Amino acid sequence: MNTRAAAADILVEVVREGRSLTSALEQAFTNEFSAKDRTFIQAVCYGVLRWYWRLNPLLALLTRKPIKDDRIRMIALIGFYQIGHMRVAPHAAVSETVEAVQYDAWAKPLINAILRNYQRNREELESQLDASPSSALAHPQWLYDKIRRDWPDQVESILKANNEHPPLTLRANLTKGSREQFQVKLNEAGMASLSLEQVPTAIVLAEATSTELIPGFKSGELSVQDAAAQIAATLLDLAPGQRVLDLCAAPGGKTCHILEACPELSELVALDVDAVRLERVKSNLTRGGLTAHLITGDATQPSSWWDGSPFDRILVDAPCSATGVIRRHPDIKVLRKPQDIARLAETQRMILEAAWTMLAPGGTLVYATCSVLRQENSDVISAFLGEHPEAKESLLPEIFGQAQPHGRQILPGTDGMDGFFYARLEKHPA
């Protein structure tokens, strides 16, 4: 099958059907594609979605009326992406993209004309796109407006970071060796790396590679996890004998890190509403030789699964807009809608309320999101504190992020990290 045609079909699944890119790729990749083809298709899909809000306006500049056929529209965007962002010879990008049209003969001359017009007038067209912040920075207008409202001085740097390729960051399991020892092994395998001072377990590879090639990955010595996400376990102030709850735990990176950080816990309960995603938690635990009590359940309805025994520590890794990890999941810019934010903030409040009932007096709760929007972050904590006089905010170390009205925010790209928000609450007598 034509790889560009396959990429177009996957993009239609995401843009029209609202499917995640990860899910669409998994379904599409069958044995008929070689490893090389899969790499190319994935690169094209990620690239088109990363620049969708620039490529789609570009198409509008080059057509008299909108192309109603979504598949043909995606093929045109694939052509633009190859010419503008890939190491594909322009003549090959045009001819191969036209071939991807396949059975829709009427569209072949249209795609050919559009792409050649872009080649001839690229400088002028790019200048027109730069006139609008939305197309200049490749984000939907509503998201640009929201981020600008919260971060007026940083909006451009945030959106530019969202368009960058993320690094491959590893988490060192310090129960199995030191970070320095693991870096020596990586170096011996030809993998240069650097460490982050503020995150003692983080190792950033100079070049991304397959996990199958990383020494120590299969044995659980190293795991893939962004440095910002690795901060969660350290903020819980873990100690032997504690009972810990990890809410919304899938895919399990933070679950495993908690157990690595304090193997002497009395119990770790990991809950997620999605049984399929919870299998990924199980897989990660098995790889690391770790044990947790896994429960499929709704975090807002603890009465349906909680045994009534309070927890000393709770991590609320709340479902969110994921606007801090767009560089890893560019389909977020297409899938997320303006109305989603208020709905997510309400869900976050409900989960926080439910979690609080399960926290033991004197216990600590860490609230985390991978969002950069205050409506999901400090605003949620502010509202909660206003309704719970027994809840006291515990200040976080200043070695990461920026202080907010409540909690601290890491912005995308800062020290190479994803965008993350953290707040820590302690339960005192009423």
Secondary structure, 3 states (H helix, E strand, C coil): CCHHHHHHHHHHHHHCCCCCHHHHHHHHCCCCCCHHHHHHHHHHHHHHHHCHHHHHHHHHHHCCCCCCCHHHHHHHHHHHHHHHHCCCCHHHHHHHHHHCCCCCCCHHHHHHHHHHHHHHCHHHHHHHHHCCHHHHCCCCHHHHHHHHHHCCCCHHHHHHHHCCCCCCEEEECCCCCCHHHHHHHHHHCCCCEEEECCEEEEEEECCCCCHHHCCCCCCCCEEECCHHHHHHHHHCCCCCCCEEEEECCCCCHHHHHHHHHCCCCCEEEEEECCHHHHHHHHHHHHHHCCCCEEEECCCCCHHHCCCCCCEEEEEEECCCCCCCCCCCCCCHHHHCCCCHHHHHHHHHHHHHHHHHHCEEEEEEEEEEECCCCHHHCHHHHHHHHHHCCCEEEECCCCCCCEECCCCEEECCCHHHCCCEEEEEEEECCC
